[in-house]
Amino acid sequence: MTKYALVTGGSRGIGRAVCLQLAEMGYPVIINYARNAEAAEETKKLVEEKGVAAELMPFDVADGAAAEAALETWQNAHPDDYIAVLVNNAGIRQDTMMVFMENEQWHNVLDTTLNGFFYITRRLLKSMLTKRWGRIVNVVSLSGIKGLPGQVNYSAAKAALIGATKALAQEVAPRKVTVNAVAPGFIATDMTKDLDEEALKKQIPCGRFGKPEEVAALVGFLASDNAAYINGEVVSINGGLYT
């Protein structure tokens, strides 16, 4: 039996860094992505260079039927294995002030972050509970703790995921499955490239944006045996911006 790791939104940014961190820990990695096949192929190559297997799993996490089909196909191809580490990282931003927000901007952001978590985690929980070992790490955000103007949709989605993390942790703890969240602040990725980094970093006590690898190191720790007694936690990684 081989334990696999699945990272949603794994082709770029924090997701890619998490894939590489888990590969260094010896996990074969399943890389989920929605659209950017070229970036996903690059991540696959980088994971394989770590000496472990990598598989691509393209589907939109907001599409429950697509998620179910992809995971069932994988399980049928791996009857003796299971996905023991799940990192729910997929998320999108569609920022605008709420007074101008379109219905689609609200639903798109919540569907990806919150429904994506639900569809995939529900599908994979049974194997973790049966095998009596699992690690679920949800990538949330400073926005979900503090709230940020222009991000009512994103803040709502991430705050809801924090609540789900705390509740699910209590449901599955007796079976040695842990559920935790990491809450990044400003991290230098494609998702933050449209922000005014020079202005924003003046607000950050550490004086800089974080690196995807720093978030990935935290995810890796929470996915390890050393974190077996950490459950239902939300760990901020924001350079001291908000504590």
MARKOLVO-83184 format. One record per atom (N, C-alpha, C): residue in three letters; x, y, z. Coordinates in steps of 0.05 Angstrom, whole numbers, plus 5000, padded with zeros to 4 digits. Example, Ala and Ser with C-alpha at 12.3 -4.5 7.8 and 13.67 -1.06 7.14 Angstrom:
BEGIN
ALA526448865156 ALA524649105156 ALA526449345156 SER525749555142 SER527349795143 SER525850015157 
END
This chain:
BEGIN
MET501749765000 MET500050005000 MET501850255000 THR501250434982 THR502750684980 THR500950914988 LYS502051085004 LYS500551335012 LYS501251554992 TYR499251664980 TYR499551884961 TYR498852154973 ALA499752364961 ALA498852634969 ALA497552764945 LEU495252904950 LEU493853054929 LEU493953344937 VAL494753514918 VAL494853804922 VAL493053924901 THR490854064910 THR489154194890 THR490354464884 GLY489954554859 GLY491254804850 GLY494254784853 GLY495254554844 GLY498054494849 GLY500054574828 SER499154714807 SER500954764784 SER502754994788 ARG501955194805 ARG503555434808 ARG503655534837 GLY505355724842 GLY505255874867 GLY505555694892 ILE503855744911 ILE503955594936 ILE503455294930 GLY501655234912 GLY501054954906 GLY503454804895 ARG504954934877 ARG507354804867 ARG509354764889 ALA509754964906 ALA511654934928 ALA510854714947 VAL508254674952 VAL507354464969 VAL507854194956 CYS507354164930 CYS507953914916 CYS510853834919 LEU512654034917 LEU515553974919 LEU516253904948 GLN515054034967 GLN515553974996 GLN514653685002 LEU512353614993 LEU511353334999 LEU512953124984 ALA513953194960 ALA515753014945 ALA518252974961 GLU519353184973 GLU521753154989 GLU521252975013 MET518852965023 MET518052795045 MET517552505036 GLY517752455010 GLY517552184999 GLY514852104988 TYR512952294988 TYR510252234978 TYR510152254947 PRO509052044934 PRO508352084906 PRO506052294906 VAL506152484887 VAL504452714887 VAL502452714864 ILE499952764870 ILE497952804849 ILE497453104848 ILE497753214824 ILE497653504819 ILE494953564806 ASN493253694820 ASN490653774808 ASN491054064797 TYR489754114775 TYR489754384763 TYR487254404746 ALA486454654741 ALA483954704725 ALA484554764696 ARG486554934691 ARG486955024663 ARG489855024654 ASN491755094671 ASN494455144661 ASN496154884659 ALA495654744637 ALA497054484633 ALA500054514632 GLU500954724619 GLU503854764617 GLU505254794644 ALA504054954662 ALA505154984689 ALA504954724704 ALA502854574700 ALA502554324714 ALA504654124705 GLU505154114679 GLU507253934669 GLU510054014681 GLU510454264684 GLU513054354696 GLU513154264725 THR510954294740 THR510954204767 THR511453904769 LYS510153754751 LYS510553464750 LYS513453394746 LYS514753534728 LYS517553484722 LYS519353544747 LEU518653764761 LEU520253834785 LEU519853634807 VAL517453524810 VAL516953324830 VAL518453064823 GLU518452984798 GLU519852744790 GLU522852774794 GLU523853014792 GLU526653054797 GLU527453004826 LYS525353004843 LYS525852944872 LYS525952644876 GLY525452484855 GLY525652194857 GLY523152054864 VAL520852194863 VAL518252064868 VAL516452094844 ALA514351924844 ALA512451934822 ALA510652174824 ALA509752274800 ALA507852494799 ALA505752434779 GLU503252504785 GLU501052464766 GLU499552724764 LEU498552774740 LEU496853014736 LEU493852924737 MET492253104750 MET489453044753 MET487853304746 PRO487353354721 PRO486053604713 PRO483053594717 PHE481953774734 PHE479153814736 PHE478654074752 ASP476354184749 ASP475654424764 ASP474454334791 VAL475654404813 VAL474754314839 VAL471854404845 ALA470954614833 ALA468254714837 ALA466154534824 ASP466954354807 ASP465154174792 ASP465153904807 GLY463053864822 GLY462853624839 GLY462953364823 ALA461653354800 ALA461553114784 ALA464353054772 ALA465753264763 ALA468453234752 ALA470353134774 ALA470153244798 ALA471853154820 ALA471352864826 GLU468852784829 GLU468152504835 GLU469252324814 ALA468852394788 ALA469752224766 ALA472852184766 ALA474252404770 ALA477152394770 ALA478252224793 LEU477052264817 LEU478052114840 LEU477351814838 GLU474951754827 GLU474151474824 GLU475951334803 THR476651474782 THR478451364761 THR481151304774 TRP482151494790 TRP484751454803 TRP484651204821 GLN482551194838 GLN482350974857 GLN482150704843 ASN480750694820 ASN480550444805 ASN483150364794 ALA484850554788 ALA487550494777 ALA489550434799 HIS488850494824 HIS490550454847 HIS489050304869 PRO488150064864 PRO486349924884 PRO487649874911 ASP490249864912 ASP491649794937 ASP492750044951 ASP492450274939 ASP493550524950 ASP491350714960 TYR492250924974 TYR490251124981 TYR491551404983 ILE489851604981 ILE490851874984 ILE490751945014 ALA493051955026 ALA493251995055 ALA493652285063 VAL494652445045 VAL495152725050 VAL493652885029 LEU491853065038 LEU490353235020 LEU490853525028 VAL491753675008 VAL492153965013 VAL490154114995 ASN488154225008 ASN486154384993 ASN487154664989 ASN488454704967 ASN489754954961 ASN488355124939 ALA486754994923 ALA485555134900 ALA483755364910 GLY484155594898 GLY482655824904 GLY482956044883 ILE480956214880 ILE481156434861 ILE480356694875 ARG481356914865 ARG480557174874 ARG479157314851 GLN476957444858 GLN475557624839 GLN474757864855 ASP476658034861 ASP476358254880 ASP474758484868 THR472958584884 THR471558834878 THR470058914903 MET469359164906 MET467759254928 MET465059124927 MET463859054950 MET461458904949 MET459159054935 VAL459059314936 VAL456959464924 VAL456959424893 PHE459259354882 PHE459459304853 PHE459659004846 MET459558834866 MET460158544861 MET457858414846 GLU458558274825 GLU456558124809 GLU456057854823 ASN453757734817 ASN453057474829 ASN455257264822 GLU456257274798 GLU458257074789 GLU460857104805 GLN461557354812 GLN464057394827 GLN463757274855 TRP461457294866 TRP460957174892 TRP461056864890 HIS459456764872 HIS459256464870 HIS461756334860 ASN463156454842 ASN465656334831 ASN467656294854 VAL468056494870 VAL470056484891 VAL469256284913 LEU466756284921 LEU465856094942 LEU465755814931 ASP464955784905 ASP464855514894 ASP467555374893 THR469655534886 THR472355414884 THR473455344911 THR473355534930 THR474655494956 THR472955304973 LEU470455354976 LEU468855214996 LEU467654954984 ASN466354974961 ASN465154724949 ASN467354534941 GLY469654644931 GLY471854474924 GLY472854314947 PHE473154444970 PHE473954304995 PHE471954085001 PHE469354144999 PHE467353945007 PHE467353704988 TYR467353754962 TYR467153524943 TYR469553334946 ILE471953444948 ILE474353284948 ILE474853154975 THR474453304996 THR475053205023 THR473052975030 ARG470553025024 ARG468552815030 ARG469252555016 ARG470152574991 ARG470752334975 ARG473152184986 LEU475052324998 LEU477552195006 LEU477552115036 LEU475652215051 LEU475552165080 LEU475251875087 LYS473651735071 LYS472951455078 LYS475551285080 SER477251315060 SER479751165060 SER481551235084 MET481751495089 MET483351585112 MET482351465138 LEU479651465141 LEU478451365166 LEU478751065168 THR478450925146 THR478750635146 THR481650555152 LYS483550695140 LYS486350635144 LYS487450745170 ARG485850915183 ARG486551035209 ARG489051205207 TRP489351355186 TRP491451555184 TRP490851745161 GLY491051995166 GLY490652195145 GLY491352465154 ARG492052635134 ARG492752915140 ARG491353085119 ILE489753275129 ILE488353465112 ILE489253745120 VAL490353885101 VAL491254165106 VAL489754345087 ASN488354535098 ASN486854725082 ASN488354995081 VAL488755095057 VAL490155355054 VAL487955565055 VAL487955715076 VAL486055935079 VAL487456205074 SER487056405090 SER488256665084 SER487956855108 LEU489757045109 LEU489357275127 LEU486657395123 SER485657395098 SER483057515092 SER480857375107 GLY481057115112 GLY479056965125 GLY479057015155 ILE481157125166 ILE481457175195 ILE480757475200 LYS482057645185 LYS481857935190 LYS479658065173 GLY479257945149 GLY477558085129 GLY479158295115 LEU478758325089 LEU480158535074 LEU478158665055 PRO478158935054 PRO476359075037 PRO476859005007 GLY474658974992 GLY474958894964 GLY474958594962 GLN474858454984 GLN475058154984 GLN472758035001 VAL470458145000 VAL468258035016 VAL467757745008 ASN467857684982 ASN467357414973 ASN469657224982 TYR472157314978 TYR474457154985 TYR474657115015 SER474157335030 SER474257315060 SER472157135070 ALA469757145058 ALA467556965066 ALA468256675061 ALA469356625038 ALA470056345030 ALA472156235049 LYS474256395055 LYS476356295072 LYS475556275101 ALA473856455110 ALA472856445138 ALA471056195141 ALA469456135121 ALA467855895122 ALA469555645122 LEU471755645107 LEU473555415107 LEU474955375134 ILE475455595148 ILE476555585175 ILE474555445194 GLY472055515192 GLY469955395208 GLY469755095202 ALA469855025177 ALA469654745168 ALA472054585179 THR474354705178 THR476854585189 THR476454505218 LYS475554695234 LYS475254645263 LYS473154425269 ALA470954425253 ALA468854225258 ALA469753955249 LEU470853935225 LEU471653675215 LEU473853545232 ALA475653715242 ALA477853615259 ALA476753455283 GLN474453545294 GLN473253405317 GLN471953145308 GLU470953145284 GLU469552895274 GLU471552665270 VAL473852735259 VAL475652515250 VAL478052455268 ALA478452615289 ALA480752585306 ALA480952295318 PRO478752175326 PRO479051905338 PRO480351695319 ARG480251755293 ARG481351565273 ARG484151655264 LYS485451825279 LYS488151915274 LYS488452065247 VAL486252205241 VAL486252395218 VAL486252675230 THR488052845221 THR488153115230 THR487353305207 VAL486053525216 VAL485153735197 VAL486054005207 ASN487854135193 ASN488854395201 ASN488754585177 ALA489154835183 ALA489255045163 ALA491655215166 VAL492755305144 VAL494855515144 VAL493755765131 ALA494355985143 ALA493256245134 ALA495456435126 PRO496156425100 PRO498256605091 PRO497256895090 GLY499157075094 GLY498757355088 GLY499557405060 PHE501157605055 PHE501957675028 PHE504357495020 ILE503957325000 ILE505957144990 ILE506457214961 ALA509057214954 ALA509757294926 ALA509057074907 THR506757094894 THR505856894874 THR504357044852 ASP503456884832 ASP501857004810 ASP499357134821 MET498257024843 MET495757134853 MET496157414865 THR498557474873 THR499057744886 THR500557934868 LYS501057854843 LYS502858014826 LYS501458284818 ASP498858294821 ASP497458544814 ASP497258744838 LEU498358654861 LEU498358834884 LEU500759014885 ASP500559234899 ASP502759424902 ASP504659334924 GLU506559164917 GLU508359034937 GLU509859244953 GLU510959444939 GLU512559644953 GLU510959784975 ALA508459854969 ALA506759984990 ALA505959795012 LEU505259555004 LEU504259365024 LEU506359255043 LYS508859225033 LYS510859115050 LYS511659305073 LYS511059555070 LYS511559745091 LYS509759695115 GLN507459555111 GLN505659495133 GLN506459235147 ILE508259085135 ILE508958815145 ILE511358835163 PRO511158765189 PRO513458785206 PRO516058655196 CYS515758435181 CYS518158305170 CYS519258455146 GLY517658645135 GLY518658825114 GLY518758695086 ARG517358475082 ARG517358345056 ARG514958165053 PHE514458085028 PHE512457875023 PHE513757605030 GLY512057415036 GLY513057145042 GLY513656995016 LYS515056765019 LYS515656594996 LYS513856344997 PRO513056244974 PRO511456004973 PRO512755774988 GLU515355764987 GLU516855545001 GLU516455555031 GLU516155795042 GLU515755825071 GLU513055715079 VAL511055765062 VAL508355655068 VAL508455355065 ALA509855255044 ALA510054965039 ALA511354825062 ALA513354945075 ALA514754825097 ALA512854775120 LEU511054975125 LEU509054945146 LEU507054725139 VAL506154715114 VAL504354505106 VAL505654235110 GLY508154215102 GLY509653965105 GLY509753875134 PHE510254055152 PHE510353985181 PHE507553885190 LEU505454015182 LEU502753935191 LEU502053665179 ALA503253595156 ALA502753335143 ALA504453115154 SER506253175173 SER508152985183 SER507152845208 ASP508452625215 ASP507852485240 ASP508352665264 ASN510152845262 ASN510853025285 ASN508553205293 ALA506553235275 ALA504353415280 ALA501853265288 ALA502153015297 ALA499852845303 ALA497952955324 TYR498953125342 TYR497353235363 TYR496453515358 ILE496853615334 ILE495853875325 ILE493453825308 ASN491153925317 ASN488653865303 ASN486654085306 GLY485454175284 GLY483554385285 GLY484754665288 GLU487354685282 GLU488654945285 GLU488755105259 VAL488955365262 VAL489355545240 VAL491955695246 VAL494055635230 VAL496655745235 VAL497155975215 SER497556215226 SER498056445208 SER501056445200 ILE501456535175 ILE504156575165 ILE504156825149 ASN504657045163 ASN504157315151 ASN506257525158 GLY508557435169 GLY510657635175 GLY510057825197 GLY508057745214 GLY507257915236 GLY505258135229 LEU504158115205 LEU502258325196 LEU499758335213 TYR498858105222 TYR496358085238 TYR496557845255 THR496357885281 THR496557655300 THR494257665320 
END
